[in-house]
Amino acid sequence: MAKKIIALVAAIALVVCFAVSASAINIATTTQYVSGTSDIKVNVTVTGIDTDDNVTYYAYDEDYNPVHIDQAKATAQGATFQFNTLETNLGSNVIVGYTGGEADDTATIKGYTVTYPNGSKVIPTEATTVTISYTPTAGKVLDEVTVTAGTATVLSATPTANAGEVSVTFASALTGNVTLAVTEKIVKEAATATAEVIDAAAIVATDKIDGTVNGDERNPDDHEDTIAANANKAGDRKLTVIGKVASAQAYGIVVSEAAITSGAVSAEDFATMTSYAGVTKDATTGVFAIQLIDTSDAGSAESFVKADTNYYTAVYALDANGDYIITAHATAVKATVAAN
């Protein structure tokens, strides 16, 4: 108790009586969170004083209310002070003086200011995390937090269990004040569209067109006759995929000579694929079939279904979010001459 009274008297003397000017005193301060609490541990080392000098440390808030008062005898390494205080006391002004010397008021309970769109916060010098307030725009969620002023690397930014808060983790302790920017992205609803491959096959047709169907002259205006003719031309390559979709804004098949990966892809990525849109499907089951008939000469540059070539197939369904749900067939198909 006596020590505290002496320290208070000394502190008052520092404020009222000492001349304050630049001096040889060096005040080094680091701060850190007390584990498991929001309190701050303050570590202070005062150098540039003689051994055995009595050094007084006085910290006060903006209303000149004492935050911490203490006194220590200097050793060859200087005078040290350690104490815990509230997080809100970061940035408090500090005066340090010693008997017969000039006081130094250039120090504070040191911390670094983190500024973000909704405000700012002072954090300890050794801290690597900060919780900032953030309320997303309607229909959007947090995308990332970046540093726009100062030097720091953000490792992660994660919404906390408390609504309107984001925990930001830095790669290391800050070395100065920083400013953060928050970017958002549109909320996507859970995918509802489904795509399923029922079967896929490919053959090379062996029959020839001879102007008749089952011995009768073909009627060029008869759609069924035309399909039958095209489907039976010797050398035509036919690739068929049967699929099933649900809740699809659009649907069809994807064909590739390279393996296809199942999953959701963006419109930009889907545009790079070779796809064929479906036109009609069963209204109840969602089952549809698409048959590709390549009537070009074998080896033609226009050929899109080559004989004896592996083709990978998939069914796609366009989801309401704008993603294409891709389901690949388990095996590749090859157009070969049908067995007799």
Sequence and secondary structure as in RCSB ss.txt:
>XXXX:A:sequence
MAKKIIALVAAIALVVCFAVSASAINIATTTQYVSGTSDIKVNVTVTGIDTDDNVTYYAYDEDYNPVHIDQAKAT
AQGATFQFNTLETNLGSNVIVGYTGGEADDTATIKGYTVTYPNGSKVIPTEATTVTISYTPTAGKVLDEVTVTAG
TATVLSATPTANAGEVSVTFASALTGNVTLAVTEKIVKEAATATAEVIDAAAIVATDKIDGTVNGDERNPDDHED
TIAANANKAGDRKLTVIGKVASAQAYGIVVSEAAITSGAVSAEDFATMTSYAGVTKDATTGVFAIQLIDTSDAGS
AESFVKADTNYYTAVYALDANGDYIITAHATAVKATVAAN
>XXXX:A:secstr
 HHHHHHHHHHHHHHHTS B   S EEEEEEEE TTSS EEEEEEEESS TT EEEEEEE TT  EEEEEEEE B
TTBEEEEEEE GGGTT EEEEEETTS BEEEEES EEEEEETTEEEEEETT  EEEEE    TTEEEEEEEEEES
S  EEEEEE SSTTEEEEEESS  SS EEEEEEEEE       EEEEEEEEEEE      SEETTEE  TT HHH
HHHHHHT TT EEEEEEEEEES SSEEEEEESS    EEE HHHHTTS EEE     TTT EEEEEEEE S TT 
TT SS BT EEEEEEEEE TTS EEEEE SS EEBEE   
